[in-house]
């Protein structure tokens, strides 16, 4: 079963990913999170906090994968 992390855990995860792979993608993730939250506020069946969390973490896997690939070189 997929579990959505709490907002504080998601922020922790993002900060850890930024430490592992610095770059301007953090700002992109914050913008996507904010946009997802605003969209969810206008759709009754979406939870704005969940949308924000998912927007915040949407790139985290690719950023960690990129870091892992670079470490293999």
C-alpha positions as CSV (number, residue, x, y, z in Angstrom):
1,X,0.0,0.0,0.0
2,X,1.3,3.5,-0.9
3,X,1.5,5.9,2.0
4,X,1.8,9.6,1.7
5,X,4.3,11.1,4.1
6,X,3.3,14.0,6.4
7,X,4.2,17.5,5.3
8,X,7.1,17.7,7.8
9,X,8.4,14.3,6.6
10,X,8.1,15.4,3.0
11,X,10.1,18.6,3.7
12,X,12.7,16.5,5.5
13,X,13.0,14.2,2.5
14,X,13.3,17.1,0.1
15,X,16.1,18.7,2.3
16,X,18.0,15.3,2.4
17,X,17.7,15.0,-1.4
18,X,19.0,18.5,-1.9
19,X,22.0,17.7,0.3
20,X,22.7,14.7,-1.9
21,X,22.1,16.5,-5.2
22,X,22.3,20.3,-4.9
23,X,20.7,22.3,-7.6
24,X,17.8,24.6,-8.6
25,X,15.4,21.7,-8.7
26,X,14.3,22.4,-5.1
27,X,12.8,25.7,-6.2
28,X,11.0,23.9,-9.0
29,X,9.6,21.4,-6.6
30,X,8.3,24.2,-4.3
31,X,6.6,25.9,-7.2
32,X,5.0,22.7,-8.4
33,X,3.8,22.0,-4.8
34,X,2.2,25.4,-4.6
35,X,0.5,25.1,-7.9
36,X,-0.8,21.6,-7.0
37,X,-2.2,22.9,-3.8
38,X,-3.9,25.8,-5.5
39,X,-5.5,23.5,-8.1
40,X,-6.6,21.1,-5.4
41,X,-8.3,24.0,-3.5
42,X,-10.6,24.3,-6.5
43,X,-11.5,20.6,-6.8
44,X,-13.7,19.4,-4.1
45,X,-12.4,15.8,-4.0
46,X,-8.7,16.7,-3.8
47,X,-6.9,17.4,-0.5
48,X,-4.8,20.5,-0.9
49,X,-2.2,19.3,1.6
50,X,-1.8,16.0,-0.1
51,X,-1.5,17.7,-3.4
52,X,1.2,20.0,-2.0
53,X,3.2,17.0,-0.6
54,X,3.0,15.1,-3.8
55,X,4.0,18.2,-5.8
56,X,6.9,18.7,-3.4
57,X,8.2,15.2,-3.9
58,X,7.4,14.7,-7.6
59,X,11.1,14.9,-8.7
60,X,12.8,13.4,-5.6
61,X,13.2,10.0,-7.1
62,X,14.9,11.2,-10.3
63,X,17.2,13.5,-8.3
64,X,18.3,10.7,-6.0
65,X,18.7,8.3,-9.0
66,X,20.8,10.9,-10.7
67,X,23.0,11.2,-7.6
68,X,23.3,7.4,-7.4
69,X,24.3,7.2,-11.1
70,X,26.9,9.9,-10.6
71,X,28.4,8.1,-7.6
72,X,28.8,5.0,-9.8
73,X,31.1,6.8,-12.2
